[in-house]
Amino acid sequence: MLFQAGSGGYACYRIPVVTKAKDGSLLAFAEGRVNGCGDKGDIDIVLRRSTDGGATWGALKTVLAGNGDTRGNPAPVVDASSGRISLISTHNPGADDTKRTPYLQTSTDNGNTWSAAKNMAATLSKPSWNRWYASGPNAGIQLKSGPHAGRLVVGGNHEGTDGSQGAHLMYSDDGGTTWKLGADDSRTNLTLKPQELSLFEKSGGALGIQARDERGTDDGNRAFATSTDQGGSFDAPFRTDPAVSSPVVQGSTVNHNGKVLLSAPAHPVNREAMSVRASTDDGKTWEPWENGRIISWGPSAYSSLVDLGGDRTGLLYEGGKTTPYEVIRWARFNDAFLDQPNGTPPGFPPAPAPGPTTPDASGNGNNGYVRGTSSLQAGKFGKSLYLNNADNHVDARVEVPYKSSLDLGSGDFTFTGWFKYGRTDGRHTLAWAYRYGSGTGKPQIWLRAEPADNRIRAYLQTEQGGAEVKTAKAYNDNAFHFFSLQRAGGKLTLSVDGTAVSATAPKGSVTIGKEFGIDGIHFGQNLAGGDRFHGYLDDARVYNRALTATELSGIRTSNTAVTSGQKLRLALDAIN
């Protein structure tokens, strides 16, 4: 751990970048954020140095003080011939992050001391880039082959008030003394928004560029481009590669022993599971995270790779126990470590404890485990399951473990069932699927009675957004009522006894990231074990399609056996 929030006079440290000086010293840069983890305000660029390959590190030093303004996005690059280190960074007034200006500092003593910062706006920016500008944040590279061998290259990105944005390269052919703007992928078609570039050298000297896609509409969150002329232009606009699983976040690349390594969180939505993956074909394809190496399963975000020589690599990355912004960690590993298996992600719930079950009539084997004080009683059609969650019990529910047959993915779906209750206060879960929590990183579906607010409420969350619907009454009259909850035709629709309410449904998957951990479907409680339902449930069904109005009417009036697309049917008339 090199930087810890709340230490050294800074509330938060972010944006790690590491590079190796000519003498072998390692330079670990970060943004020291004085008042919090926000991206603007009083922010300094700080540094720690190691002279023993990363085994120990020196004291924290300030490279560039914000003095109330923001100094950030460090992008260092080393000239191997002279040892000169160029540090390109970005400044903005502390209260206004739209006025962004590139600056240049240099060090000629392996990062011990630094020159004053020089405004480089006239050289490394354009007047039209007047909404946003960012250098790096990644170490630049020096090309080793090709017609421009020795060229220093650093990445950046920009936006204009005209709606354009894009990515660009900056380069120097004289060891960092003078700099020029090079390749520019500016665009107004924002299906892809390349930002936060990292660079690597391809066979023959072509330049490979990896970028974060800042929530463009194209599939995938990692984008790639090539510059055959070594920084002067991009061969083609950036394109995403959906096969590279990652959330929206910065990533880092480095050439290492004939491969290119890529570090980034591996989870497709959440900033977690810091991984290192390899490409053996100059970045055309990347191994899946399962074949790469997970460095930390927990929260993680920005990262920076450095080749330590021989078979060793270093990684500086953001992490923590509950958020990715608690510490910046330093890890060293060899190639053998990268080849070790990852094991099972820790996010999966444990196997269900043995106990009574109620059978699944869909044929998919999704039997429900009946927990707590539950019993069979008269139902709407035949029997029902009474969940006795009176105050001295609060332990009754039905748990259906996750199986692939319950994966509703990004398609339409339908939940149906019957409920009966009489509570006038509290919150009472009818059904809850997949995950518990808030935000796009917790895709889920749930349906809950909220009698104190006189409503039944349903919620759908995907990685692309959320939607809720709610009825105009609570239906807490101790009579059976039929519900259906559907995503269909771009709408989320909740119907109780045929009275429907709808809202625009988000696109996206309700199970994205399931390879890192996912729960099944619980009836009578949320997935955190709370909001337990006190009352009766009957004939709970789940379909991976939108049922028609005729089909729903048949289920409601005649208990019709609609089997097409059925993934779960708990008749709740037997306990085994």
C-alpha positions as CSV (number, residue, x, y, z in Angstrom):
1,M,0.0,0.0,0.0
2,L,1.7,3.2,-1.2
3,F,-1.1,5.8,-0.7
4,Q,-3.9,5.6,1.9
5,A,-6.9,7.9,2.1
6,G,-6.7,10.2,5.1
7,S,-2.9,10.2,5.4
8,G,-0.2,12.7,4.4
9,G,-2.6,15.6,4.4
10,Y,-4.9,14.2,1.8
11,A,-8.5,13.0,2.2
12,C,-8.1,10.8,-0.8
13,Y,-5.6,9.6,-3.4
14,R,-6.5,8.7,-6.9
15,I,-5.1,8.2,-10.4
16,P,-2.1,6.0,-9.9
17,V,0.6,6.0,-12.6
18,V,4.0,4.3,-12.4
19,T,7.1,4.5,-14.6
20,K,10.7,3.4,-14.5
21,A,13.5,6.0,-14.7
22,K,16.8,5.4,-16.6
23,D,18.6,4.4,-13.4
24,G,16.0,1.8,-12.6
25,S,14.2,3.9,-10.0
26,L,10.4,3.5,-9.9
27,L,8.3,6.6,-9.8
28,A,4.7,6.1,-8.4
29,F,2.6,9.2,-9.1
30,A,-0.9,9.9,-7.8
31,E,-3.3,12.7,-7.3
32,G,-3.4,13.9,-3.7
33,R,-7.0,15.2,-3.2
34,V,-7.1,17.5,-0.2
35,N,-10.8,17.6,0.6
36,G,-12.3,14.4,-0.8
37,C,-12.3,12.0,-3.7
38,G,-14.1,14.3,-6.2
39,D,-12.4,15.1,-9.5
40,K,-12.1,18.8,-8.9
41,G,-11.0,21.1,-6.1
42,D,-7.7,21.4,-4.3
43,I,-5.6,18.6,-5.8
44,D,-1.8,18.1,-6.0
45,I,0.3,15.7,-8.0
46,V,2.4,13.6,-5.6
47,L,5.1,11.1,-5.9
48,R,6.9,8.3,-4.1
49,R,10.1,6.8,-5.4
50,S,11.7,3.3,-5.0
51,T,15.4,2.6,-5.7
52,D,15.2,-1.1,-5.0
53,G,12.8,-2.4,-7.6
54,G,9.7,-1.6,-5.6
55,A,10.7,-3.4,-2.4
56,T,10.6,-0.2,-0.4
57,W,9.5,3.3,-1.1
58,G,10.6,6.8,-0.1
59,A,8.6,9.5,1.5
60,L,5.7,11.3,-0.2
61,K,6.7,14.3,-2.2
62,T,4.7,17.0,-4.0
63,V,5.6,17.3,-7.7
64,L,3.1,20.0,-8.5
65,A,0.9,21.8,-5.9
66,G,-2.7,22.8,-6.8
67,N,-2.8,25.6,-4.2
68,G,-6.6,25.4,-4.3
69,D,-6.7,24.5,-8.0
70,T,-6.6,21.0,-9.6
71,R,-3.3,19.5,-10.8
72,G,-3.8,16.0,-12.1
73,N,-3.8,13.4,-14.9
74,P,-0.1,12.7,-14.6
75,A,1.4,11.2,-17.8
76,P,5.2,10.7,-17.4
77,V,7.4,9.4,-20.2
78,V,11.2,8.6,-20.0
79,D,13.8,9.2,-22.7
80,A,16.1,6.2,-22.4
81,S,19.0,8.0,-24.0
82,S,19.2,11.1,-21.8
83,G,17.2,9.9,-18.8
84,R,15.1,13.0,-19.1
85,I,11.6,12.5,-17.7
86,S,8.7,14.5,-19.2
87,L,5.6,14.8,-17.1
88,I,2.5,16.1,-18.9
89,S,-0.4,17.0,-16.6
90,T,-3.6,18.9,-16.6
91,H,-4.7,22.0,-14.7
92,N,-8.1,23.6,-14.0
93,P,-9.4,26.1,-11.5
94,G,-10.5,24.2,-8.4
95,A,-14.2,25.2,-8.9
96,D,-14.4,24.8,-12.7
97,D,-13.3,21.6,-14.4
98,T,-14.3,22.8,-17.9
99,K,-11.2,25.1,-18.2
100,R,-8.5,22.5,-18.6
101,T,-5.0,23.2,-19.7
102,P,-2.0,20.9,-20.4
103,Y,1.3,21.6,-18.6
104,L,4.8,20.1,-18.9
105,Q,7.5,19.5,-16.2
106,T,10.8,17.7,-16.6
107,S,13.3,15.9,-14.4
108,T,16.9,15.2,-15.3
109,D,17.8,13.4,-12.1
110,N,15.5,10.3,-12.2
111,G,12.6,12.0,-10.6
112,N,14.3,13.5,-7.5
113,T,13.6,17.1,-8.5
114,W,11.3,18.7,-11.1
115,S,11.2,21.9,-13.1
116,A,8.5,24.5,-12.9
117,A,5.3,23.6,-14.8
118,K,5.1,25.2,-18.3
119,N,1.8,26.0,-20.0
120,M,1.5,23.9,-23.2
121,A,-1.9,24.9,-24.4
122,A,-0.6,26.5,-27.5
123,T,1.2,23.4,-28.5
124,L,-0.8,20.4,-27.1
125,S,-4.4,21.7,-27.3
126,K,-6.8,23.4,-29.7
127,P,-9.2,26.3,-29.2
128,S,-12.1,24.0,-30.0
129,W,-11.2,21.7,-27.1
130,N,-12.8,24.1,-24.7
131,R,-15.0,21.8,-22.6
132,W,-12.6,19.2,-21.4
133,Y,-9.0,18.2,-21.7
134,A,-7.1,15.3,-20.1
135,S,-3.6,14.0,-20.4
136,G,-3.0,10.3,-19.8
137,P,-3.6,9.3,-17.1
138,N,-1.0,6.7,-18.0
139,A,2.7,6.5,-18.6
140,G,3.7,7.3,-22.1
141,I,6.1,5.1,-24.1
142,Q,9.3,5.5,-26.1
143,L,9.2,3.7,-29.5
144,K,12.1,1.2,-29.9
145,S,11.8,0.5,-33.6
146,G,10.5,1.8,-36.9
147,P,11.2,5.1,-38.7
148,H,10.6,7.1,-35.6
149,A,12.5,5.0,-33.1
150,G,13.2,7.0,-30.0
151,R,9.9,9.0,-30.3
152,L,8.1,9.8,-27.0
153,V,4.4,9.4,-27.2
154,V,1.7,10.3,-24.7
155,G,-2.1,10.0,-24.9
156,G,-4.9,12.4,-24.1
157,N,-8.6,13.1,-24.7
158,H,-10.7,16.2,-25.2
159,E,-14.2,17.7,-25.6
160,G,-15.6,20.9,-27.1
161,T,-18.7,22.9,-26.4
162,D,-19.7,22.1,-30.0
163,G,-20.5,18.6,-28.9
164,S,-17.4,17.0,-30.3
165,Q,-15.0,14.9,-28.3
166,G,-12.3,12.4,-28.9
167,A,-8.8,11.1,-28.2
168,H,-5.4,12.4,-29.4
169,L,-1.7,11.7,-29.2
170,M,1.2,14.0,-28.3
171,Y,4.8,13.2,-29.3
172,S,8.4,14.5,-29.1
173,D,11.2,13.6,-31.4
174,D,14.0,15.3,-29.4
175,G,13.8,13.5,-26.1
176,G,11.0,15.7,-24.6
177,T,12.4,19.2,-25.4
178,T,9.7,20.1,-27.8
179,W,6.2,18.5,-28.3
180,K,3.6,18.3,-31.0
181,L,0.1,17.2,-31.4
182,G,-0.3,14.1,-33.5
183,A,-3.2,11.7,-34.1
184,D,-6.7,13.0,-33.5
185,D,-9.9,11.0,-33.4
186,S,-12.5,13.7,-32.9
187,R,-16.1,12.8,-33.4
188,T,-19.6,14.0,-33.0
189,N,-21.1,10.6,-33.5
190,L,-20.8,9.5,-29.9
191,T,-21.5,5.8,-30.2
192,L,-18.0,5.5,-28.8
193,K,-16.2,8.0,-26.6
194,P,-12.5,7.1,-26.3
195,Q,-10.8,8.5,-23.2
196,E,-7.8,7.8,-20.9
197,L,-5.4,6.2,-23.4
198,S,-2.7,3.7,-22.8
199,L,0.0,2.9,-25.3
200,F,2.0,-0.1,-26.4
201,E,4.4,-0.9,-29.3
202,K,3.4,-3.5,-31.9
203,S,5.8,-5.6,-33.9
204,G,7.6,-3.5,-36.5
205,G,7.0,-0.3,-34.5
206,A,3.3,0.4,-35.0
207,L,1.7,2.0,-32.1
208,G,-1.2,0.3,-30.3
209,I,-3.6,2.3,-28.3
210,Q,-6.1,1.1,-25.7
211,A,-8.9,3.4,-24.3
212,R,-11.8,3.6,-22.0
213,D,-15.1,4.0,-23.8
214,E,-17.0,6.6,-21.7
215,R,-20.5,5.2,-22.0
216,G,-20.9,5.2,-25.8
217,T,-23.7,3.2,-27.2
218,D,-21.4,0.6,-28.9
219,D,-21.1,-2.7,-27.1
220,G,-18.2,-3.0,-24.8
221,N,-16.2,-0.6,-22.5
222,R,-12.7,-1.1,-24.0
223,A,-11.7,0.5,-27.3
224,F,-8.6,0.1,-29.5
225,A,-6.9,1.8,-32.3
226,T,-3.6,1.6,-34.2
227,S,-1.1,4.2,-35.5
228,T,1.1,2.7,-38.2
229,D,2.9,6.0,-38.6
230,Q,3.9,5.9,-34.9
231,G,1.7,8.7,-33.6
232,G,1.0,11.1,-36.4
233,S,-2.4,9.7,-37.2
234,F,-4.8,6.9,-36.4
235,D,-5.2,4.2,-39.1
236,A,-8.9,4.2,-38.4
237,P,-11.2,5.5,-35.6
238,F,-11.3,3.6,-32.3
239,R,-13.5,0.5,-32.1
240,T,-14.7,-1.3,-29.1
241,D,-13.9,-4.9,-28.4
242,P,-16.9,-6.4,-26.4
243,A,-14.9,-9.5,-25.7
244,V,-12.6,-7.6,-23.3
245,S,-14.8,-7.7,-20.1
246,S,-14.4,-4.5,-18.1
247,P,-16.6,-1.7,-16.6
248,V,-16.3,1.9,-17.6
249,V,-12.9,2.7,-16.2
250,Q,-9.3,3.5,-17.2
251,G,-6.9,0.6,-18.0
252,S,-3.2,0.2,-18.6
253,T,-1.0,-1.6,-21.1
254,V,2.7,-2.5,-21.1
255,N,4.9,-4.5,-23.4
256,H,6.4,-7.5,-21.6
257,N,8.5,-10.4,-22.9
258,G,6.9,-10.6,-26.3
259,K,3.4,-10.1,-25.0
260,V,1.2,-7.0,-24.2
261,L,-0.3,-7.0,-20.8
262,L,-3.6,-5.2,-20.0
263,S,-4.7,-4.3,-16.4
264,A,-8.3,-3.3,-15.6
265,P,-11.1,-4.5,-13.5
266,A,-12.7,-7.6,-15.1
267,H,-16.3,-7.2,-13.9
268,P,-18.4,-6.0,-16.8
269,V,-20.3,-3.4,-14.7
270,N,-18.7,-3.0,-11.3
271,R,-15.3,-1.6,-10.5
272,E,-14.0,-4.8,-9.0
273,A,-11.7,-7.8,-9.7
274,M,-8.5,-6.1,-10.8
275,S,-7.1,-8.3,-13.5
276,V,-4.1,-8.7,-15.8
277,R,-4.7,-10.2,-19.2
278,A,-2.3,-10.8,-22.1
279,S,-2.3,-10.5,-25.8
280,T,0.1,-12.5,-27.9
281,D,-0.9,-11.0,-31.3
282,D,-0.1,-7.3,-30.8
283,G,-3.4,-6.5,-29.2
284,K,-5.7,-7.9,-31.9
285,T,-7.2,-10.3,-29.3
286,W,-6.9,-10.6,-25.5
287,E,-7.3,-13.6,-23.3
288,P,-10.5,-13.7,-21.3
289,W,-10.2,-12.7,-17.7
290,E,-10.7,-16.3,-16.7
291,N,-7.4,-17.2,-18.4
292,G,-5.7,-14.1,-17.1
293,R,-4.9,-13.4,-13.4
294,I,-7.1,-11.7,-10.9
295,I,-4.8,-9.6,-8.7
296,S,-7.6,-8.7,-6.2
297,W,-11.3,-9.8,-6.2
298,G,-12.4,-6.7,-4.3
299,P,-13.2,-3.2,-5.3
300,S,-10.7,-1.7,-7.7
301,A,-10.5,1.0,-10.4
302,Y,-7.6,2.8,-12.1
303,S,-4.3,1.0,-12.6
304,S,-0.8,1.3,-14.1
305,L,1.6,-1.4,-15.3
306,V,5.3,-1.2,-15.5
307,D,7.8,-3.8,-16.9
308,L,10.4,-4.4,-14.1
309,G,12.7,-6.4,-16.4
310,G,13.3,-10.2,-16.6
311,D,10.1,-12.0,-15.9
312,R,8.7,-9.4,-13.4
313,T,5.9,-6.9,-13.8
314,G,4.7,-4.2,-11.4
315,L,1.1,-3.0,-10.9
316,L,0.0,0.2,-9.1
317,Y,-3.8,0.2,-8.6
318,E,-6.7,1.6,-6.7
319,G,-8.5,-0.6,-4.3
320,G,-10.2,-1.1,-0.9
321,K,-12.5,-3.2,1.1
322,T,-15.8,-1.4,0.4
323,T,-14.9,1.2,-2.3
324,P,-12.0,1.3,-4.8
325,Y,-10.7,4.6,-3.5
326,E,-9.5,3.7,0.0
327,V,-5.9,2.9,-0.9
328,I,-3.5,2.7,-3.9
329,R,-1.7,-0.6,-3.8
330,W,1.6,-1.8,-5.3
331,A,2.0,-5.4,-6.5
332,R,4.9,-7.2,-8.0
333,F,4.7,-10.6,-9.7
334,N,6.5,-12.9,-12.1
335,D,5.2,-14.6,-15.2
336,A,4.6,-17.8,-13.3
337,F,2.2,-16.0,-11.0
338,L,0.2,-14.8,-14.0
339,D,-0.2,-18.3,-15.1
340,Q,-1.7,-19.6,-11.9
341,P,-5.5,-20.3,-11.8
342,N,-7.8,-17.8,-10.2
343,G,-10.1,-20.0,-8.2
344,T,-13.8,-19.3,-7.7
345,P,-15.0,-15.6,-7.4
346,P,-16.0,-14.9,-3.8
347,G,-19.3,-13.2,-4.8
348,F,-21.4,-16.4,-5.0
349,P,-23.8,-17.3,-2.2
350,P,-23.0,-20.6,-0.4
351,A,-24.8,-23.7,-1.4
352,P,-28.3,-23.9,0.1
353,A,-28.6,-25.5,3.4
354,P,-30.6,-28.8,3.4
355,G,-34.2,-28.5,4.2
356,P,-37.8,-28.9,3.0
357,T,-38.5,-28.0,-0.6
358,T,-41.5,-27.1,-2.7
359,P,-41.3,-28.6,-6.3
360,D,-40.8,-26.7,-9.5
361,A,-43.4,-27.8,-12.1
362,S,-41.6,-26.1,-15.0
363,G,-39.3,-29.1,-15.6
364,N,-36.2,-27.1,-15.0
365,G,-35.6,-28.5,-11.5
366,N,-35.7,-25.1,-9.8
367,N,-37.1,-26.4,-6.6
368,G,-37.6,-23.8,-3.8
369,Y,-36.3,-24.3,-0.3
370,V,-39.0,-23.5,2.2
371,R,-37.6,-21.8,5.3
372,G,-38.8,-20.8,8.7
373,T,-42.4,-21.0,10.0
374,S,-44.2,-21.9,6.8
375,S,-47.3,-24.1,6.2
376,L,-49.7,-25.1,3.5
377,Q,-53.2,-23.4,3.7
378,A,-56.1,-22.9,1.4
379,G,-55.1,-21.0,-1.7
380,K,-56.7,-19.4,-4.8
381,F,-56.4,-22.6,-6.7
382,G,-55.9,-25.6,-4.3
383,K,-53.3,-24.8,-1.6
384,S,-51.1,-21.9,-0.9
385,L,-48.0,-21.3,1.2
386,Y,-48.5,-19.3,4.4
387,L,-45.4,-17.4,5.5
388,N,-45.8,-16.7,9.2
389,N,-43.6,-13.7,9.6
390,A,-45.3,-12.3,12.7
391,D,-43.0,-10.3,14.9
392,N,-41.9,-13.3,17.0
393,H,-41.0,-15.4,13.9
394,V,-39.7,-13.2,10.9
395,D,-37.9,-16.2,9.3
396,A,-40.4,-17.6,6.7
397,R,-39.5,-17.5,3.0
398,V,-38.8,-19.5,-0.1
399,E,-35.3,-19.5,-1.7
400,V,-34.7,-20.7,-5.3
401,P,-31.0,-21.0,-6.0
402,Y,-29.6,-19.6,-9.2
403,K,-29.3,-21.9,-12.2
404,S,-28.7,-21.0,-15.8
405,S,-32.4,-21.7,-16.6
406,L,-33.3,-18.7,-14.4
407,D,-31.1,-16.3,-16.5
408,L,-33.5,-13.7,-17.9
409,G,-30.6,-11.7,-19.4
410,S,-31.5,-8.7,-21.5
411,G,-34.7,-10.1,-22.9
412,D,-38.4,-9.7,-22.0
413,F,-39.7,-11.5,-19.0
414,T,-42.9,-12.2,-17.0
415,F,-43.4,-12.9,-13.3
416,T,-46.9,-13.9,-12.1
417,G,-48.4,-15.1,-8.8
418,W,-51.0,-14.6,-6.1
419,F,-50.7,-12.9,-2.8
420,K,-52.9,-12.3,0.3
421,Y,-52.0,-10.2,3.3
422,G,-53.5,-7.7,5.8
423,R,-50.5,-5.7,7.1
424,T,-50.9,-2.0,7.3
425,D,-47.2,-1.1,8.0
426,G,-43.8,-2.1,6.9
427,R,-42.4,-3.4,3.6
428,H,-43.2,-6.9,2.5
429,T,-41.3,-8.6,-0.3
430,L,-43.2,-10.7,-2.7
431,A,-40.3,-11.6,-5.0
432,W,-36.7,-10.6,-5.4
433,A,-34.2,-11.8,-8.0
434,Y,-30.5,-11.8,-8.6
435,R,-28.9,-9.0,-6.4
436,Y,-29.5,-6.6,-3.6
437,G,-28.2,-3.1,-3.4
438,S,-28.4,0.1,-5.5
439,G,-26.9,1.4,-8.7
440,T,-26.2,0.0,-12.2
441,G,-23.7,-2.5,-10.7
442,K,-26.6,-4.3,-9.0
443,P,-29.0,-5.5,-11.7
444,Q,-32.1,-6.9,-10.1
445,I,-35.9,-7.4,-10.3
446,W,-38.2,-7.1,-7.3
447,L,-41.8,-6.7,-6.2
448,R,-42.8,-5.5,-2.8
449,A,-46.0,-4.6,-0.9
450,E,-45.6,-1.2,0.9
451,P,-48.9,-0.8,2.8
452,A,-47.8,2.3,4.8
453,D,-47.5,4.1,1.4
454,N,-50.6,2.4,0.1
455,R,-49.0,0.7,-2.9
456,I,-47.4,-2.3,-4.4
457,R,-44.1,-1.4,-5.9
458,A,-41.8,-3.1,-8.5
459,Y,-38.3,-2.2,-9.6
460,L,-36.1,-3.2,-12.5
461,Q,-32.4,-2.4,-12.6
462,T,-29.9,-3.2,-15.4
463,E,-26.4,-1.9,-16.2
464,Q,-28.1,0.8,-18.3
465,G,-30.5,2.2,-15.8
466,G,-33.5,1.5,-13.6
467,A,-37.3,1.9,-13.6
468,E,-40.0,1.6,-11.0
469,V,-43.8,1.2,-11.1
470,K,-46.3,1.4,-8.3
471,T,-50.0,0.8,-7.9
472,A,-52.5,3.2,-6.4
473,K,-53.4,1.0,-3.5
474,A,-51.9,-1.7,-1.3
475,Y,-54.3,-4.6,-1.8
476,N,-54.0,-5.5,1.9
477,D,-57.6,-6.6,2.5
478,N,-56.8,-10.3,3.3
479,A,-58.1,-11.5,-0.1
480,F,-56.1,-13.1,-2.9
481,H,-54.9,-10.8,-5.6
482,F,-53.2,-11.8,-8.9
483,F,-50.0,-9.9,-10.0
484,S,-48.0,-9.9,-13.2
485,L,-44.7,-8.1,-13.7
486,Q,-43.3,-7.8,-17.2
487,R,-40.6,-6.2,-19.3
488,A,-42.1,-6.1,-22.8
489,G,-42.1,-3.7,-25.7
490,G,-39.7,-1.4,-23.9
491,K,-42.0,-1.0,-20.9
492,L,-42.0,-2.3,-17.3
493,T,-45.6,-3.1,-16.5
494,L,-47.0,-4.2,-13.2
495,S,-50.6,-5.4,-13.2
496,V,-52.7,-6.4,-10.1
497,D,-56.1,-8.0,-10.8
498,G,-55.9,-6.6,-14.4
499,T,-55.2,-3.0,-13.4
500,A,-51.8,-2.0,-15.0
501,V,-49.2,0.7,-14.5
502,S,-46.2,1.1,-16.7
503,A,-42.9,2.9,-17.1
504,T,-40.1,3.0,-19.7
505,A,-37.9,0.0,-19.0
506,P,-34.2,0.3,-19.3
507,K,-32.4,-1.8,-21.9
508,G,-29.6,-4.1,-20.7
509,S,-29.3,-7.3,-18.7
510,V,-30.6,-8.2,-15.3
511,T,-27.9,-10.8,-14.9
512,I,-24.8,-9.1,-16.3
513,G,-21.7,-10.0,-14.3
514,K,-23.2,-13.3,-13.2
515,E,-19.8,-15.0,-13.6
516,F,-18.6,-13.0,-10.6
517,G,-21.5,-13.9,-8.3
518,I,-25.3,-13.9,-8.5
519,D,-28.2,-15.1,-6.4
520,G,-31.4,-16.8,-7.4
521,I,-35.0,-15.7,-6.7
522,H,-36.4,-15.4,-3.2
523,F,-40.1,-15.2,-2.4
524,G,-41.2,-13.6,0.8
525,Q,-37.9,-11.7,1.5
526,N,-35.3,-9.6,-0.2
527,L,-31.8,-11.1,-0.9
528,A,-30.4,-9.4,2.2
529,G,-32.9,-11.3,4.4
530,G,-35.1,-8.4,5.1
531,D,-38.6,-7.0,4.4
532,R,-40.2,-10.4,5.0
533,F,-43.7,-11.0,3.8
534,H,-46.4,-12.1,6.3
535,G,-49.2,-13.7,4.4
536,Y,-50.0,-16.1,1.7
537,L,-48.3,-16.8,-1.7
538,D,-49.7,-19.0,-4.4
539,D,-48.6,-20.3,-7.9
540,A,-45.4,-18.2,-8.5
541,R,-44.2,-18.4,-12.1
542,V,-41.3,-16.9,-14.1
543,Y,-41.1,-16.8,-17.9
544,N,-38.3,-15.6,-20.2
545,R,-40.7,-13.9,-22.5
546,A,-43.6,-11.5,-22.4
547,L,-46.9,-13.3,-21.9
548,T,-49.8,-12.1,-24.0
549,A,-52.9,-10.5,-22.4
550,T,-54.8,-13.7,-23.3
551,E,-52.3,-15.9,-21.6
552,L,-52.3,-13.7,-18.5
553,S,-56.1,-13.7,-18.4
554,G,-56.1,-17.5,-18.6
555,I,-53.7,-17.9,-15.7
556,R,-55.7,-15.4,-13.6
557,T,-59.1,-16.8,-14.3
558,S,-58.5,-20.5,-14.9
559,N,-55.0,-21.3,-13.6
560,T,-54.0,-22.2,-17.2
561,A,-50.8,-24.1,-17.6
562,V,-48.9,-21.8,-20.0
563,T,-45.6,-23.7,-20.5
564,S,-43.9,-21.9,-23.4
565,G,-40.9,-20.0,-22.0
566,Q,-41.6,-21.1,-18.5
567,K,-38.5,-21.2,-16.3
568,L,-40.1,-21.6,-12.9
569,R,-43.4,-22.6,-11.5
570,L,-43.9,-23.1,-7.8
571,A,-47.5,-24.1,-7.3
572,L,-46.8,-23.8,-3.6
573,D,-49.2,-26.7,-2.9
574,A,-46.7,-29.2,-1.5
575,I,-43.7,-29.3,0.9
576,N,-41.4,-32.2,0.6
